[in-house]
């Protein structure tokens, strides 16, 4: 093999490797509010956001691994499989948006804390960047439980030194025009608002 051919092949391989890492994968690991509950997939905010990234030629691939009704226990059970299936690496992210169903069912705070901890550790063990989203629940579960539940997220983010993302339904949760009749799930009209909110959040994560 001539030296010029060797150099050409080496440059080509380096270029190919750079292209392979040019796109950052971001896995949205949540429940029904990210799964597009009660609507078509193409109406949900993750789908709309990914289309925006494509249109703007943004090197981010948003992968939605959210499941309606998912609890933190369910999240623990499948996280290893999700990490492997998408071949995530040190440049990629997983955003954990789970716990709402735990809270609505009154699960013990220790269970919530333990399950979130296991998911964070699993992602970090795979050298994948992980961010935790703040989750809120209706106040009718009692001040003490609600405070302990919501406070768990900040404590874990501090413990593991990971980003704590703001509750992405903050702008729509108290507006009945953006919520379904159950008062829990955002409707179709809210999806664009959440899309725009999460666009800046995800772009900020990737640029870190």
Secondary structure as the mmCIF struct_conf table of DSSP 4:
data_model
#
loop_
_struct_conf.conf_type_id
_struct_conf.id
_struct_conf.beg_label_comp_id
_struct_conf.beg_label_asym_id
_struct_conf.beg_label_seq_id
_struct_conf.end_label_comp_id
_struct_conf.end_label_asym_id
_struct_conf.end_label_seq_id
HELX_RH_AL_P HELX_RH_AL_P1 UNK A 3 UNK A 20
TURN_TY1_P TURN_TY1_P1 UNK A 21 UNK A 22
BEND BEND1 UNK A 23 UNK A 23
STRN STRN1 UNK A 24 UNK A 30
HELX_RH_AL_P HELX_RH_AL_P2 UNK A 32 UNK A 35
TURN_TY1_P TURN_TY1_P2 UNK A 36 UNK A 38
BEND BEND2 UNK A 39 UNK A 39
HELX_RH_3T_P HELX_RH_3T_P1 UNK A 41 UNK A 43
BEND BEND3 UNK A 44 UNK A 44
HELX_RH_AL_P HELX_RH_AL_P3 UNK A 45 UNK A 55
TURN_TY1_P TURN_TY1_P3 UNK A 56 UNK A 57
BEND BEND4 UNK A 59 UNK A 59
STRN STRN2 UNK A 60 UNK A 64
TURN_TY1_P TURN_TY1_P4 UNK A 68 UNK A 69
HELX_RH_AL_P HELX_RH_AL_P4 UNK A 72 UNK A 85
TURN_TY1_P TURN_TY1_P5 UNK A 86 UNK A 87
TURN_TY1_P TURN_TY1_P6 UNK A 90 UNK A 91
STRN STRN3 UNK A 93 UNK A 97
HELX_RH_AL_P HELX_RH_AL_P5 UNK A 100 UNK A 104
TURN_TY1_P TURN_TY1_P7 UNK A 105 UNK A 106
HELX_RH_AL_P HELX_RH_AL_P6 UNK A 109 UNK A 125
TURN_TY1_P TURN_TY1_P8 UNK A 126 UNK A 127
STRN STRN4 UNK A 129 UNK A 133
HELX_RH_3T_P HELX_RH_3T_P2 UNK A 139 UNK A 141
HELX_RH_AL_P HELX_RH_AL_P7 UNK A 143 UNK A 160
TURN_TY1_P TURN_TY1_P9 UNK A 161 UNK A 161
STRN STRN5 UNK A 164 UNK A 165
HELX_LH_PP_P HELX_LH_PP_P1 UNK A 166 UNK A 167
TURN_TY1_P TURN_TY1_P10 UNK A 168 UNK A 174
HELX_RH_3T_P HELX_RH_3T_P3 UNK A 176 UNK A 178
STRN STRN6 UNK A 179 UNK A 179
TURN_TY1_P TURN_TY1_P11 UNK A 181 UNK A 182
BEND BEND5 UNK A 183 UNK A 185
STRN STRN7 UNK A 186 UNK A 186
HELX_RH_AL_P HELX_RH_AL_P8 UNK A 188 UNK A 206
TURN_TY1_P TURN_TY1_P12 UNK A 207 UNK A 207
#
